[in-house]
Amino acid sequence: MKTPRSDCSARQRATAVIALCALVAACGNGGLAELLVKLITASFDPSAVTLVRGTSQRVLLQVTCDDDGMFAPSGRLKVQVRLDPDRTLPTGLQAAPSGEERVVDGWSEYFCKGPHPDPRLRAVSIPVDLSASAETVPVDFTLLAVVRIEPERPVEAPKDTTLAELALRVRTPPEPGANLLANPGFEDTTAAGGLPAAPGFWQGDDHRPVAAENDIAPHGGARMLKFVATGAIGSTNTVASQLWQTVDLRDQTALIAAGGVRAEAGAWFNRIVAGTTTDRRFDLRVLAFDGEPAEVAARYVAGTWLAQQTATVDADPFRWQQVQASLVLPPTTTYVLVEIYAFEDVQNDAEGTEFAGHYADDISLVLVRP
């Protein structure tokens, strides 16, 4: 294989090598294909990261080597790594490998001789430190790592080259005390159904966004939420009318991972009196999850959340009362589920009107740093 022209970028050189690897692999399984295709692999762990401006985070570049290909007459060859070979990092964003043996012409060198489950292979985990200054513009960016086995002589091409990509997002931190909930006052559309499969909207049992009624005006704005029934389309034999909203905290993972971050939730509730059987109880609950938002519903049903906190009030009639809940988020939290519900604590109505006039408004969720 010829050495790429010196005026090509590192990205172009690496891409050309990978294309040649694929071509050789497709054309046969001889010694050259064995050499090019199986000597080295690399990937980032995790493969996607969100950085809040003004924070830093460490990821690992996991490299696996075929140990038979790491030897030369001069001794054991090294793995060489270069990040962002085209120097396209946005202003204020930095990425740097650490723990190298030495740096040669911009390439950080590592010995690939750590243990691997496959006895024929060796591995090395390379720390990569990421940071975004307070001036970094919010951006979605793909960080490229070129990983190669050093050439035996400076004039030769490397024995093998591969690429690893990290999906990197830079986001602006929320203002201190900013409400992270969408549609907190129920002025916009809500949905009936089970737990939401995505963040950013309210969904749950039968309810109505309403204007002032029954001598009760919204706590704020023009509308408030009216709980209607314990099922998505009417009464069930359960005892709570529930609504949920999932909040995406992936932009805050570095902050949360450092520990001590609290999710502070609040809600205002009110009710009428329609006789001695009028229910009185309202609940607010905050639940922390890791993983993906599509998994939240199943994990909620299974009770496998990371942590939860509940606050309850027996509401006085015709008076808005606030309920607050505080939850210290586990370091692996990526999503928070906020749940509000009216509870049939006096009489469980199996049919007909379950909640005569029960309301919620101005729900909030804020993160408090330690």
WOTAMO-V631004 format. One record per residue. N is the residue number from 0. RES is the residue in one letter. OMEGA is omega in radians with two decimals (none if undefined). BURIAL is I if it has 24 or more other C-alpha atoms within 12 Angstrom, else O. D_CENTER is the distance of its C-alpha to the mean C-alpha in whole Angstrom. Layout:
BEGIN
n,res,omega,burial,d_center
N,RES,OMEGA,BURIAL,D_CENTER
N,RES,OMEGA,BURIAL,D_CENTER
END
This chain:
BEGIN
n,res,omega,burial,d_center
0,M,-3.10,O,42
1,K,3.05,O,43
2,T,3.13,O,41
3,P,3.13,O,39
4,R,-3.04,O,41
5,S,-3.12,O,40
6,D,3.05,O,39
7,C,3.08,O,36
8,S,3.10,O,33
9,A,3.12,I,31
10,R,-3.14,I,28
11,Q,3.13,O,32
12,R,-3.13,I,33
13,A,-3.14,I,30
14,T,3.13,I,30
15,A,3.14,I,34
16,V,-3.13,I,34
17,I,3.10,I,31
18,A,3.12,O,33
19,L,3.08,I,36
20,C,-3.12,I,34
21,A,-3.13,O,33
22,L,-3.13,O,37
23,V,-3.14,O,39
24,A,-3.12,O,36
25,A,-3.05,O,38
26,C,-3.13,O,41
27,G,-3.11,O,42
28,N,3.13,O,41
29,G,-3.06,O,43
30,G,-3.13,O,43
31,L,3.11,O,41
32,A,3.12,O,39
33,E,-3.10,O,38
34,L,-3.02,I,38
35,L,-2.97,I,36
36,V,-2.91,I,33
37,K,-3.07,I,33
38,L,-2.98,I,33
39,I,2.99,I,29
40,T,-3.12,I,26
41,A,3.08,I,23
42,S,3.08,I,19
43,F,3.05,I,16
44,D,-0.02,O,14
45,P,-3.10,O,11
46,S,3.12,O,12
47,A,-3.08,I,9
48,V,2.98,I,8
49,T,3.09,I,8
50,L,2.98,I,11
51,V,-3.14,I,12
52,R,-3.13,I,16
53,G,-3.14,I,18
54,T,3.09,I,16
55,S,-3.13,I,16
56,Q,3.11,I,14
57,R,3.00,I,15
58,V,3.13,I,15
59,L,2.97,I,17
60,L,-3.06,I,19
61,Q,-3.10,I,21
62,V,3.08,I,24
63,T,-3.07,I,27
64,C,2.92,I,30
65,D,-2.98,I,33
66,D,-3.13,I,36
67,D,-3.11,O,39
68,G,-3.05,I,38
69,M,-3.12,I,37
70,F,3.09,O,41
71,A,3.11,O,43
72,P,-3.13,O,47
73,S,-3.13,O,46
74,G,-3.11,O,43
75,R,3.07,O,40
76,L,-3.12,I,38
77,K,2.94,I,34
78,V,3.11,I,31
79,Q,-3.06,I,30
80,V,2.99,I,27
81,R,3.13,I,27
82,L,3.06,I,24
83,D,-3.02,I,24
84,P,-3.13,I,27
85,D,3.13,O,28
86,R,-3.09,O,27
87,T,-3.12,O,25
88,L,3.08,I,22
89,P,-3.13,I,22
90,T,3.11,O,24
91,G,3.11,O,22
92,L,-3.12,I,20
93,Q,3.09,I,21
94,A,-3.08,I,20
95,A,3.01,I,23
96,P,3.13,I,23
97,S,3.08,I,25
98,G,-3.08,O,28
99,E,3.03,I,30
100,E,3.09,O,33
101,R,3.08,O,34
102,V,-3.10,O,34
103,V,3.10,O,36
104,D,3.11,O,36
105,G,3.12,O,32
106,W,3.04,I,31
107,S,-3.02,I,30
108,E,-3.12,I,32
109,Y,2.98,I,31
110,F,3.10,I,32
111,C,-3.08,I,31
112,K,3.09,I,33
113,G,-3.10,O,30
114,P,3.10,O,30
115,H,3.12,O,29
116,P,3.06,O,29
117,D,-3.05,O,31
118,P,3.12,O,34
119,R,-3.02,O,35
120,L,3.00,I,32
121,R,-3.05,I,31
122,A,2.99,I,27
123,V,3.07,I,26
124,S,-3.04,I,23
125,I,3.09,I,23
126,P,3.07,I,21
127,V,-3.11,I,19
128,D,-3.13,O,19
129,L,3.06,I,17
130,S,3.09,I,17
131,A,3.14,I,17
132,S,3.13,I,20
133,A,-3.12,O,21
134,E,-3.11,O,23
135,T,3.12,I,20
136,V,3.07,O,20
137,P,-3.01,I,16
138,V,2.90,I,16
139,D,-2.97,O,14
140,F,3.05,I,16
141,T,3.09,I,17
142,L,-3.09,I,18
143,L,2.99,I,21
144,A,3.01,I,22
145,V,-3.10,I,26
146,V,-3.09,I,27
147,R,2.99,I,31
148,I,-3.01,I,33
149,E,3.05,I,36
150,P,3.12,I,39
151,E,3.08,O,42
152,R,-3.05,O,44
153,P,-3.07,O,43
154,V,-3.09,O,44
155,E,3.01,O,43
156,A,3.08,O,39
157,P,-3.09,I,37
158,K,3.11,I,37
159,D,-3.14,I,34
160,T,3.07,I,31
161,T,-3.12,I,27
162,L,2.96,I,24
163,A,-3.10,I,20
164,E,3.08,I,18
165,L,3.06,I,14
166,A,-3.01,O,12
167,L,3.10,I,12
168,R,3.03,I,11
169,V,-3.07,I,13
170,R,3.09,I,12
171,T,3.10,I,15
172,P,3.09,I,14
173,P,3.07,O,16
174,E,3.09,O,19
175,P,-3.14,O,20
176,G,-3.13,O,21
177,A,3.10,O,19
178,N,-3.08,I,18
179,L,-3.13,I,15
180,L,2.98,I,16
181,A,3.08,I,18
182,N,-3.04,I,21
183,P,-3.12,I,22
184,G,3.08,I,26
185,F,3.08,I,26
186,E,-3.09,I,28
187,D,-3.04,O,26
188,T,2.99,O,25
189,T,-3.05,I,24
190,A,3.03,I,24
191,A,3.13,I,26
192,G,3.11,I,24
193,G,-3.14,I,22
194,L,-3.12,I,19
195,P,3.13,I,16
196,A,-3.14,I,14
197,A,-3.14,O,12
198,P,2.86,I,11
199,G,3.10,I,14
200,F,3.09,I,17
201,W,3.07,I,20
202,Q,3.12,I,21
203,G,-3.07,I,23
204,D,-3.06,I,27
205,D,-3.09,I,30
206,H,3.11,I,30
207,R,2.86,I,31
208,P,-3.03,I,30
209,V,2.97,I,34
210,A,-3.12,I,36
211,A,3.09,O,38
212,E,3.08,O,40
213,N,-3.14,O,42
214,D,3.08,O,43
215,I,3.08,I,39
216,A,3.09,I,38
217,P,3.09,I,34
218,H,3.08,I,33
219,G,3.13,O,32
220,G,-3.07,O,32
221,A,-3.07,O,34
222,R,3.04,I,32
223,M,3.13,I,31
224,L,3.05,I,29
225,K,3.03,I,32
226,F,-3.07,I,31
227,V,-3.01,I,34
228,A,-3.09,I,33
229,T,3.06,I,31
230,G,-3.09,I,30
231,A,-3.12,I,29
232,I,3.10,O,32
233,G,-3.04,I,35
234,S,2.98,I,36
235,T,3.12,O,35
236,N,3.02,O,36
237,T,-2.96,O,33
238,V,-3.11,I,33
239,A,2.98,I,30
240,S,-2.93,I,29
241,Q,2.97,I,25
242,L,-3.09,I,23
243,W,2.92,I,19
244,Q,3.07,I,16
245,T,-3.13,I,12
246,V,-3.13,I,10
247,D,3.14,I,7
248,L,-3.13,I,6
249,R,3.07,I,3
250,D,-3.05,I,7
251,Q,-3.00,I,8
252,T,-3.14,I,7
253,A,3.12,I,10
254,L,-3.11,I,12
255,I,-3.12,I,11
256,A,3.13,I,12
257,A,3.04,O,15
258,G,3.02,O,16
259,G,3.14,O,18
260,V,3.14,I,16
261,R,2.95,I,17
262,A,-3.12,I,16
263,E,-3.11,I,19
264,A,3.10,I,20
265,G,3.11,I,23
266,A,3.08,I,25
267,W,-3.11,I,29
268,F,3.11,I,31
269,N,3.13,I,35
270,R,3.03,I,37
271,I,2.97,I,41
272,V,3.14,O,44
273,A,-3.11,O,45
274,G,-3.07,O,47
275,T,-3.13,O,47
276,T,3.13,O,44
277,T,-3.14,I,42
278,D,-3.00,I,38
279,R,-2.89,I,37
280,R,2.99,I,34
281,F,3.12,I,30
282,D,3.00,I,27
283,L,-3.11,I,24
284,R,3.10,I,21
285,V,-3.11,I,17
286,L,-3.12,I,15
287,A,3.14,I,12
288,F,2.85,I,10
289,D,3.12,I,8
290,G,-3.04,O,7
291,E,-3.10,I,7
292,P,3.13,I,9
293,A,-3.13,O,12
294,E,-2.99,I,12
295,V,-3.08,I,13
296,A,-3.13,I,16
297,A,-3.13,O,18
298,R,3.05,O,16
299,Y,-3.14,I,18
300,V,-3.12,O,21
301,A,-3.13,O,21
302,G,-3.06,O,20
303,T,3.03,O,18
304,W,-3.13,I,15
305,L,-3.13,I,15
306,A,3.11,I,17
307,Q,3.08,I,19
308,Q,-3.09,I,21
309,T,3.01,I,24
310,A,-3.03,I,26
311,T,3.03,I,30
312,V,2.90,I,32
313,D,-2.92,I,36
314,A,2.97,I,36
315,D,-3.12,O,40
316,P,3.04,I,41
317,F,3.10,O,41
318,R,3.09,O,39
319,W,3.11,I,35
320,Q,-3.11,I,33
321,Q,3.03,I,30
322,V,-3.13,I,28
323,Q,3.10,I,25
324,A,-3.11,I,23
325,S,-3.10,I,21
326,L,3.00,I,18
327,V,-3.02,I,18
328,L,3.01,I,14
329,P,-3.03,I,14
330,P,-3.11,I,12
331,T,-3.09,I,9
332,T,3.04,I,8
333,T,3.13,I,5
334,Y,3.00,I,7
335,V,3.07,I,11
336,L,3.07,I,14
337,V,-3.08,I,17
338,E,3.01,I,20
339,I,3.08,I,23
340,Y,2.97,I,27
341,A,-2.97,I,30
342,F,3.08,I,32
343,E,-3.08,I,36
344,D,-3.14,I,37
345,V,3.13,O,41
346,Q,3.08,O,41
347,N,-3.13,I,39
348,D,-3.11,I,40
349,A,3.13,O,40
350,E,-3.13,O,41
351,G,-3.09,O,42
352,T,3.12,I,40
353,E,3.13,I,38
354,F,-3.01,I,37
355,A,-3.13,I,40
356,G,-3.06,I,38
357,H,-2.91,I,35
358,Y,3.03,I,32
359,A,3.14,I,29
360,D,3.02,I,28
361,D,3.10,I,26
362,I,-3.09,I,23
363,S,2.99,I,21
364,L,3.09,I,17
365,V,3.04,I,17
366,L,3.13,I,16
367,V,-3.12,I,18
368,R,3.12,O,18
369,P,none,O,21
END
